[in-house]
Amino acid sequence: MKRYIDDFSSKLNRISFKTLEESKNSIYCLSEELDLIYVNPAWVNFAKENGASIQFLKELPIGKHIANTFSGESIKKFYTENYLKVLKTGKPWRNEYECSSKDEFRKFNQNTYPIKGGNGLIIINTLTINSSMKIIGRKAIKVVDQRYVNSDGFVTQCSNCRCTQRVNEPDIWDWVPEWVKETPENFSHSICTICFDYYWKN
Ligand SMILES: [Zn+2]
């Protein structure tokens, strides 16, 4: 598995490579062109724990533009614009997002810093809320194919909260834990209206 580009540590200048490697927070770095140039071991562990395939981990998109890793045009635009703004202004940027599993509600804080005296960005993801889904009380709905599988055979999941969109009532997104544990065979990612309004609307 290749986690970083060959000359990565030369881009860091005053930041220690060892610190990034040993951090418990999942961290990734971007070049000035917003290409993914580094992920740390904690990032890989988190991906593994959340069902990333061996194939995905073997072929991490190192050297590829970060926009390729986000689903949905509005999300791509949101992150690209904000990352470019940090590069341009040199001011750190903070945002939050949800990344839950079947049984756990998890919220993350993301801090983006320009690499001091170097080239590119460091993005640090910190777990801020980790609570049982039972306590959150998100109502679990069982898989009903007719309700969620569209005429092309695809299921649409919110890439933030991972709720599933109904086909005939597209404004309703249900929590279907079975599909969080195991992603449906044919699925596409989108962002549900609540997540979009809460996390990304300017
Ligand atoms: Zn959502």
Residues whose N, C-alpha, C, O or C-beta is under 5 A from the ligand:
A	BS01	ZN	C158 N160 C161 R162 C192 C195
